[in-house]
Amino acid sequence: MKTPNFSILNFKESIFATMTKMAQKNAAINLSQGFPDFDGPPWLMDLVTEAMKSGHNQYAPTHGIVELRKTLAQTYKKIYGLEFDPMDEITITNGATEAIFCTIMALVNPADEVIVLEPFYDSYVATLNLARAKIIPVTLYRKEFRWRIEELTQAFSDKTKLIILNNPHNPTGKVFTREELETIIHLAEQYDAYILSDEVYEFLTFDGVAHLPIATLMKAIERTVTISSAGKTFGVTGWKIGWILACGAISHHIRMIHQFNTFSVCTPMQWGVNQALQRLDEYLPTFRRLYQEKRDFFCQGLIEASYLPIIPKGTYFTVAPIGQLTQLHDVGHCMELIERKKVAAIPPSVFYLKSQEGQEYIRFCFAKKAETLEKALQNLKSRL
Ligand SMILES: Cc1ncc(COP(=O)(O)O)c(C=O)c1O
């Protein structure tokens, strides 16, 4: 048989699939993969059922149903003052993952340089490899997860096509400051690079910290592709409704890929999300409170279990250094946790290309029912 696309020859099963399988095999509590083990609000399910019963069951327009695009335009205007034309500048995708894929495929040519901040969400690097981009990693160093400015500046060159930002940041829970975002914009402008800003956790910020979309700052909107998704905000990661906000010219390029990739996205889910976004004002305070309580409960428990978690300002992840607990690296410690304490976490070294820092901590997801978190903490505190 002839070889497949050589870009995929080094692809391995994703760490999330591996850890989930290991968790199942060892009957461990799964705090590895980033999704809730409880349902989104019941009214949300009713909205989709209603949409199906009303006959919204055939292909949606390739750019997404107009109603949802209009609601998104109103939502981003109201919350952040961002203006996007629903006809030309908003595209509905099969989750943020498809949005990331289409953006990279639309903008990046083989050998173009793309700056990726590490630790990174794993689909960025996989897709960049498919696009045959030259990946330039820039490390966010513990414990504040900040870049060294010389390293960031040196990463940029005339060959830089794109920089990928994830804010709020998975896995670290970092929320980038205005100053950090402005640094990225200055460099992107200087080297005429695009910015892909993955903001799927935009509504999951804590302690009164406000999310600041990079597109709202300076003239970034001209070169930024903002990506988000309903999955995290409404606790329905399986619905896979994402969106891309970008100026008309960039959106056009991305739509050229999207039309031949998924073509269009699940119709009744789009109707459901359209209605749900209109209830955001009443929904968000309870949603944020719920997750902040989970964060506080879980991080306190981790401290009692002798971890020293870095308290996240956003996302539903917390990372905890392991040096005081074990001689093992992240992978070894995660394996030991699964086998001995029956708790699955994620070893972050797989989210780095350059630095070894990922070996020194692990990531837990706290988007879990109270009883799941309690049981996991009990196990972590035990002397097994
Ligand atoms: C940073 C980040 N981006 C994108 C995604 C994928 O989002 P979606 O499920 O909407 O494809 C995730 C999911 O965990 C994520 O953490």
The ligand as a Tripos MOL2 file, in Angstrom:
@<TRIPOS>MOLECULE
LIG
   16    16     1     0     0
SMALL
NO_CHARGES

@<TRIPOS>ATOM
      1 C1         -8.8170   25.9130   24.1840 C.3       1 LIG1
      2 C2         -9.8370   25.0920   23.4860 C.ar      1 LIG1
      3 N1        -10.1510   25.3810   22.2290 N.ar      1 LIG1
      4 C3        -11.0740   24.6550   21.5560 C.ar      1 LIG1
      5 C4        -11.7030   23.5850   22.1430 C.ar      1 LIG1
      6 C5        -12.6880   22.7810   21.3460 C.3       1 LIG1
      7 O1        -13.9390   23.3670   21.3520 O.3       1 LIG1
      8 P1        -15.1680   22.6590   20.6110 P.3       1 LIG1
      9 O2        -15.6260   21.5380   21.4740 O.co2     1 LIG1
     10 O3        -16.1740   23.7410   20.4910 O.co2     1 LIG1
     11 O4        -14.6810   22.1770   19.2980 O.co2     1 LIG1
     12 C6        -11.4030   23.2460   23.4720 C.ar      1 LIG1
     13 C7        -12.0400   22.0760   24.1100 C.2       1 LIG1
     14 O5        -11.6180   21.5830   25.1270 O.2       1 LIG1
     15 C8        -10.4520   24.0250   24.1620 C.ar      1 LIG1
     16 O6        -10.1210   23.7490   25.4220 O.3       1 LIG1
@<TRIPOS>BOND
     1     1     2 1
     2     2     3 ar
     3     2    15 ar
     4     3     4 ar
     5     4     5 ar
     6     5     6 1
     7     5    12 ar
     8     6     7 1
     9     7     8 1
    10     8     9 2
    11     8    10 1
    12     8    11 1
    13    12    13 1
    14    12    15 ar
    15    13    14 2
    16    15    16 1
@<TRIPOS>SUBSTRUCTURE
     1 LIG1         1 GROUP 0 **** ****
